[in-house]
Amino acid sequence: MAGDPGEDPRLTRLDESLRRAREDEAARTGRKASVEADPGHRLGSRVLSELLGGLIGGALFGWLGDRLFGTSPWLLLLFLALGVVVAFRNIFRITSGRQ
């Protein structure tokens, strides 16, 4: 190809097509075309990930501890409860604005 290797006409046409499609979709739905996620959606996703991470992490560490020490199901229950407490503490910190 002749010319600058950074300028591919196919990519330029693709960018233009994407821009037009976003504008058409924004006009059709009456919304502003935006790539950014809604702040509420981002906060909800973060809260969900904290909750799931606490539960899954606590359960996994408890299960591994039970397998290692033969204390089934006590470490699983202990670490699962600890994971729930830590998850809710993190959720409270996120929603109160202290990150």
N, C-alpha and C positions, 0 to 999 in steps of 0.2 A: 504494500500500500504506500502510496506517496503521501507526503504531508506529515503533520505531527501525529505521532502514535497515540497521543492522549485524546485526540479528536476523532472518534469513530462516528460516522454519520448514522449508523444504526442506533447507537445509544442516544444521539441527539433526537432522532425521530421518536424513540421510545419515551424519552423524558417529556417530549411535547405531547405525546398521546396520553401519558399518565396525567399531566397537568390538565389537559382538556377533560379527561374522564372525571377527575376530582371536581373541576368546576361544574360539570354537568350534574354530577351527583349532589353537589351542594345546592345548585339551583332547583333540582328536583325535590329534595327533602326540605329545603328552606333553612338549612344550617350552614354555618360558616365552615369552609373546608379547612380542616386542621389535622395535623399529624399527631399533635399532643393528645394524650389521654386526659380525660376528665379528672380533676384532682380528687373528687370523691371516689372514683373508680380506683385510682391509684392507692388511696388510703384503705379502701376495702380489700384490695388485693394484698396489701402489706399486712393488714390485720389477719386475714385468712392464712397467709403464709406463716405468720408467727404462731397462730393457734395450731396449725397442722404440724409445724416444725417441733413445737413443744411436745405434742402428743406422740408423734412418731419417734422423735429422739429419745424421750423418756422411756417409751415402750421398748425400743431397740436396746438401749443400754441396760434396762432391767432384765430383758430376756437374755442378753449375753451374760450378765452377771449371774443369773440363775443357772445357766448352762455351765458356767465356769465353776461356781461354788456349790451347785446342787441344792439351792435354797428355794426351789420353785414353790409357789409363785410369789414369794414375799418381796424379792428385789424388783420384780416386774411391777407389782402394785406400788411399791415405794417410789420407784423412779417415774412411773406413770403419773402419780400424784404430784411429784416434784416438777415434772414437765408441764402439767396443767398450771401449777402455781406460777412458774416462771413465764409461761405463755401469757397468762392474764396480767402479770406485772408488766411485761413488755407492751401489751395492748394498752394498758392504762397509761404508760409513759408515752406511747405514740399518740393516743387521742388527746392527752392533756397538753401536748405541745412540747414536752421535754424529751427530746430525742437524743 
